[in-house]
Amino acid sequence: MSVLDLFRLDDKVVIVTGASAGLGVAFAQAFAEAGADVVLGARRLEKMSDTTALVTAAGRRALSVQTDVADPEQCQALVDAAVAEFGRVDVLINNAGIGTAVPATRETPDEFRRVIDINLNGSYWMAQACGKVMGPGSSIINISSVLGLTTAGLPQAAYSASKAAIVGLTRDLAQQWGGRRGIRVNALAPGFFKSEMTDGYQPGYLEAQLPRVPLGRTGDPAELAATAVWLASPAGGFVVGQTIAVDGGLTIT
């Protein structure tokens, strides 16, 4: 097998949550281009049609399942649908997430819990459901954030807490499933990427943060998606339990 062949995921089955917009779309397209069939999960079923079109344009099959990852039963239903359609699950991209920017003295319990339910609990329910059916050589990639490692000038206690917790969740699942079951669990910690979530930031916020980024720019979603393909593929086969920052150097400043 050549070096480039190590990055292929031909005929693998990948689940991408949060696949209706933003980085989820980039993940789905990249995995299809790497040769995988893609199962798309998101709350907004109608918005996954564009993502489906990108997957099929790459010559791969797509299945869309309406899913709120905060509900364990819906997570299980997504995995069941993937197995029923394709017979297996090889890769999970735990991408679904929401963010808030509420000062800590004003954030309500419901607001805080909603972020934790989707970002942290949802990642666990999805990993749990996939872990039951995945075989040796499979890969789970949790999407954390640099805000789980540093701060970024916004009041984001719930979001930062959820993303920091994903780092610990990743480490523990990697230890539980890596040697015994051959499932590699890792995390990516994206820096500043323009997405549907960042569209809600105050005008000029991203630009004001760029002096903290050694590369001096926001990331291209394709760069993050390519990192996920590497991490899920045989090329990343000896990487286990790691959180990899894809941030233009933000976390070294």
Residue, then its C-alpha position, 0 to 999 in steps of 0.5 A: m500500500s502506497v503512502l497516498d493509499l493510506f489516506r483512502l477510506d474506500d467503501k467505509v461507512v461514516i456517520v457525520t452529526g451536525a451535517s446540515a451546515g458549516l463544518g458538518v458539510a465539509f466533513a461529509q464532502a471530504f469523507a465522500e471524496a476519500g471513498a466513504d459512504v456517508v450517513l448524515g444526522a441533524r435536527r433540520l432534515e430539509k437542510m441536509s439535501d445540499t449535503t447529500a448532493l455533495v456526497t453523491a456528486a463525489g460518487r458515494r451513497a448518502l443517507s439522511v436521518q433527522t437526529d437530535v443528539a441530545d436524545p439517546e434514543q434518536c442517537q441509537a436510531l441514527v446508528d440503527a439506520a446506518v447499519a440497516e442501510f449499509g451493514r456497518v459503521d466504521v467512522l463517527i464524526n461527533n460534530a453536532g454542537i451549539g454555542t451561547a455567549v451569555p454572561a455567567t451571572r445571567e445564564t439560566p440553568d436551561e441555557f447551560r444544560r442545553v449546551i451540555d446536553i448537545n455538545l457533551n451528552g450528545s457526543y457520548w450517546m453517539a459514541q455509545a451507540c456506535g461503540k456497540v456495533m463498531g469493529p476493530g479498526s474503526s474510528i471515533i473523532n469527537i469535535s472539541s474546540v480551542l475554547g476547551l483549551t483556552t479562552a477567546g474573549l467571549p462569555q462562553a462558560a457552557y460551551s467552553a465547559s462542554k468542549a473541555a469535557i470532550v477532551g476527557l471523554t475522548r481520553d477515557l473512551a480511547q483507553q476503554w476501547g483502544g486495546r480491547r476493541g480496536i476502536r481508536v478515539n481521538a478529538l479535533a479542537p478547531g480554532f476559528f473557522k467561519s461557520e453558521m455558529t460564528d455568523g452569530y458573533q458580533p461584527g468584527y469579532l473574528e477579525a479582532q481575534l486574528p492577531r492571536v493566530p500566528l498564521g493570521r487568518t481563519g481556517d478553511p473548513a477543508e483543512l479541518a475536514a482533511t485532518a479528520v480524514w487523516l485521523a480516521s484513515p489507516a494513515g492515522g492508525f497509531v494515533v489514539g486518545q489525542t486532542i489535536a488543535v487545528d487552529g493556525g497556532l492559536t493555542i501556542t500564543 
